[in-house]
Amino acid sequence: MSTTTIRMPEALKARVAAAAKRSGTTAHGFMLEAIAEKAEQAELRADFDSVAEERYARIVDSGKSISWNEMRVYLEQRLAGKSVKRPPARKLAR
């Protein structure tokens, strides 16, 4: 495991120490967990953005989409446990 030095203001260092104590861990463990959580959030966001870009590219390529109103009704009915057909994709209005 490598070592990294983190310079932080004294006020932040005190906040981290207090939060770590409340959590029952060390300041080091608290910071490692915080960094891991932030890295995971960044990875999830990158995955989300990638999927969104792929889906948008398919919409642009096909010229078809489902209106939000139709999709919302469909999703609400699915959440209510109803068996419903997925709304058909239509050409985008230009």
C-alpha positions as CSV (number, residue, x, y, z in Angstrom):
1,M,0.0,0.0,0.0
2,S,1.4,3.4,-0.9
3,T,1.5,6.5,1.3
4,T,-0.1,9.8,0.3
5,T,0.2,13.1,2.2
6,I,-2.9,15.2,2.5
7,R,-2.5,18.8,3.5
8,M,-5.7,20.3,5.0
9,P,-6.7,23.2,7.1
10,E,-6.7,22.7,10.8
11,A,-10.5,23.3,11.0
12,L,-11.1,20.5,8.5
13,K,-8.7,18.2,10.3
14,A,-10.6,18.8,13.6
15,R,-13.9,18.1,11.9
16,V,-12.6,14.8,10.4
17,A,-11.2,13.7,13.8
18,A,-14.5,14.5,15.5
19,A,-16.5,12.7,12.8
20,A,-14.2,9.7,12.9
21,K,-14.5,9.5,16.7
22,R,-18.3,9.6,16.5
23,S,-18.1,6.8,13.8
24,G,-15.9,4.7,16.0
25,T,-13.0,4.7,13.6
26,T,-9.7,6.5,13.1
27,A,-9.3,9.7,11.1
28,H,-7.2,7.7,8.6
29,G,-10.0,5.1,8.2
30,F,-12.6,7.8,8.0
31,M,-10.7,9.6,5.2
32,L,-10.1,6.3,3.3
33,E,-13.9,5.5,3.4
34,A,-14.7,9.1,2.3
35,I,-12.3,8.9,-0.6
36,A,-13.6,5.4,-1.6
37,E,-17.2,6.7,-1.5
38,K,-16.3,9.8,-3.6
39,A,-14.5,7.6,-6.2
40,E,-17.5,5.3,-6.4
41,Q,-19.8,8.2,-6.9
42,A,-17.6,9.5,-9.8
43,E,-17.5,6.0,-11.4
44,L,-21.3,5.7,-11.1
45,R,-21.8,9.2,-12.6
46,A,-19.4,8.3,-15.5
47,D,-21.3,5.1,-16.2
48,F,-24.6,7.0,-16.1
49,D,-23.3,9.6,-18.5
50,S,-22.0,6.8,-20.8
51,V,-25.4,5.1,-20.9
52,A,-27.1,8.4,-21.5
53,E,-24.8,9.2,-24.4
54,E,-25.3,5.8,-26.0
55,R,-29.1,6.1,-25.7
56,Y,-29.1,9.6,-27.1
57,A,-27.0,8.4,-30.0
58,R,-29.6,5.7,-30.8
59,I,-32.3,8.3,-30.7
60,V,-30.4,10.5,-33.1
61,D,-29.6,7.5,-35.4
62,S,-33.1,6.2,-35.5
63,G,-34.9,9.5,-35.3
64,K,-37.4,7.8,-32.9
65,S,-38.4,8.3,-29.3
66,I,-41.2,7.9,-26.8
67,S,-42.8,11.0,-25.4
68,W,-42.4,11.5,-21.7
69,N,-46.2,11.6,-21.2
70,E,-46.6,8.2,-22.7
71,M,-43.6,6.7,-20.9
72,R,-44.7,8.2,-17.6
73,V,-48.2,6.6,-17.9
74,Y,-46.5,3.3,-18.9
75,L,-44.2,3.4,-15.9
76,E,-46.9,4.3,-13.4
77,Q,-49.0,1.4,-14.6
78,R,-46.1,-0.9,-14.3
79,L,-45.4,0.3,-10.8
80,A,-49.1,-0.3,-10.0
81,G,-48.6,-4.0,-11.0
82,K,-50.6,-3.7,-14.2
83,S,-49.6,-5.7,-17.3
84,V,-49.2,-3.1,-20.1
85,K,-47.6,-2.9,-23.5
86,R,-44.6,-0.6,-23.9
87,P,-45.5,2.5,-25.9
88,P,-44.2,2.4,-29.5
89,A,-41.3,4.7,-30.5
90,R,-42.3,7.4,-33.0
91,K,-40.4,9.7,-35.3
92,L,-39.4,12.9,-33.5
93,A,-41.3,16.0,-34.4
94,R,-39.0,18.6,-36.0
